Amino acid sequence: MYIAKEERYEKMIYNRCGKSGLKLPAFSLGMWHNFGSVNNLENMKKILFTAFDNGITHFDLANNYGPVYGSAESSMGRILKSDLMPYRDEMIISTKAGYDMWKGPYGDGGSRKYLTASLDQSLQRLGLDYVDIFYHHRPDPETPVEETMYALDQIVRSGKALYVGISNYKKEQAKEAYRILKELRTPFIIHQPSYSILNRWIEEDGLKDFLYENGLGCIAFSPLQQGILTGKYLNGIPADSRIGGKKSPYLHEDALKPELLEKVKELNQIAENRGQSLTQMALSWILKDGKVTSVLIGASRPEQILENIRALDNLVFSEEELRRIDEIARG
Ligand SMILES: NC(=O)c1ccc[n+]([C@@H]2O[C@H](COP(=O)([O-])OP(=O)(O)OC[C@H]3O[C@@H](n4cnc5c(N)ncnc54)[C@H](OP(=O)(O)O)[C@@H]3O)[C@@H](O)[C@H]2O)c1
């Protein structure tokens, strides 16, 4: 039986999620990879316990994380039941619906039918009565945004989620969702976009500033570009990596273009000069201006979490470092 470390809250930083009452850890753990039915339960436990022992209180899921779809939630459900349930009130568990989940017209998109049924299924797999945050996973151009937002509102009022969020919405789409949810007085507190040194769309689109200026939280996913920004692919493809033996359908060898690897090499040099690993620099860079609430990392081993959270030891960048990082990222 797992017993959480006494000192688990000593080092982590907790940031307020927008203007809400909820605080999130500077690092949250995502369960997109490594928690499916194809993965090893003991390793999952080690990853989750290492995270929790080090102050990571937020665990991010979605209905279709696996493989197979649904199995990451089932894994979390098993581990909650065997070990983590005594800590439920110290944890923030989120899930989402919006991508394809089951066959037919009601298992994808943004309809009230899909979102409501999907959350019921998620709760069953997780063995929970409620999740802390429920997200619409991506905008659905075929469903009126009012319908999707009313569904999120109803979900909170039914007690099945405490807060709601949206993910992958561009600024203009987020603005509209925010307008509706504000009118409904729904506890909409967070947006989940992709963001990294090499992926700046939320800066260019204005989404990052929009969220900050309107008191909404922001949790950045794939901050290491799925591992590319660790530098692990600089000398070939490691056998136990996402591109290597794990053969992820979401990241292929052809992503490793020579120009990209050159950028990673140059960024690595800056990190070395700062006395950080490239991984740590990439993570601390996201937290540098206080506009991102939490960095949503993935990990295939507990050691990766321990390395990654040490990014908190150095969150300060000089003007010159920032200028150089921007220059390299732009190419
Ligand atoms: N809302 C959305 O649409 C959406 C989309 C994608 C992700 N997400 C969320 O964001 C979470 C994180 O995404 P992500 O997994 O792409 O994040 P990431 O942090 O960019 O990549 C994580 C992967 O990088 C490698 N890695 C991490 N730390 C490392 C270290 N110290 N040394 C060497 N390798 C290291 C590991 O892969 P290997 O060891 O296997 O190579 C790990 O699984 C997901 O779990 C999910 O919750 C949301």
The ligand as an ORCA input file, in Angstrom:
! r2SCAN-3c Opt
* xyz 0 1
  N      -5.400     18.871    -25.103
  C      -4.801     18.235    -26.063
  O      -5.221     18.205    -27.226
  C      -3.523     17.512    -25.738
  C      -2.689     16.999    -26.763
  C      -1.497     16.394    -26.395
  C      -1.154     16.278    -25.044
  N      -1.995     16.747    -24.080
  C      -1.698     16.610    -22.638
  O      -0.366     17.015    -22.368
  C       0.345     15.956    -21.732
  C       1.797     16.049    -22.066
  O       1.994     15.906    -23.474
  P       3.311     15.243    -24.012
  O       3.429     13.879    -23.426
  O       3.346     15.422    -25.473
  O       4.402     16.192    -23.263
  P       5.944     16.395    -23.399
  O       6.359     16.731    -21.997
  O       6.240     17.349    -24.487
  O       6.574     14.984    -23.817
  C       6.637     13.925    -22.886
  C       7.587     12.846    -23.365
  O       8.925     13.339    -23.492
  C       9.849     12.392    -23.012
  N      10.509     12.962    -21.824
  C       9.931     13.709    -20.834
  N      10.853     14.085    -19.919
  C      12.021     13.577    -20.333
  C      13.332     13.614    -19.798
  N      13.616     14.260    -18.670
  N      14.319     12.979    -20.488
  C      14.051     12.319    -21.637
  N      12.835     12.239    -22.185
  C      11.814     12.857    -21.532
  C       9.044     11.132    -22.663
  O       8.904     10.333    -23.832
  P       9.738      8.988    -24.142
  O      10.585      8.669    -22.927
  O       8.700      7.981    -24.405
  O      10.532      9.346    -25.358
  C       7.696     11.734    -22.328
  O       6.634     10.824    -22.408
  C      -0.378     14.709    -22.215
  O      -0.144     13.586    -21.388
  C      -1.811     15.166    -22.160
  O      -2.280     15.149    -20.831
  C      -3.155     17.377    -24.410
*
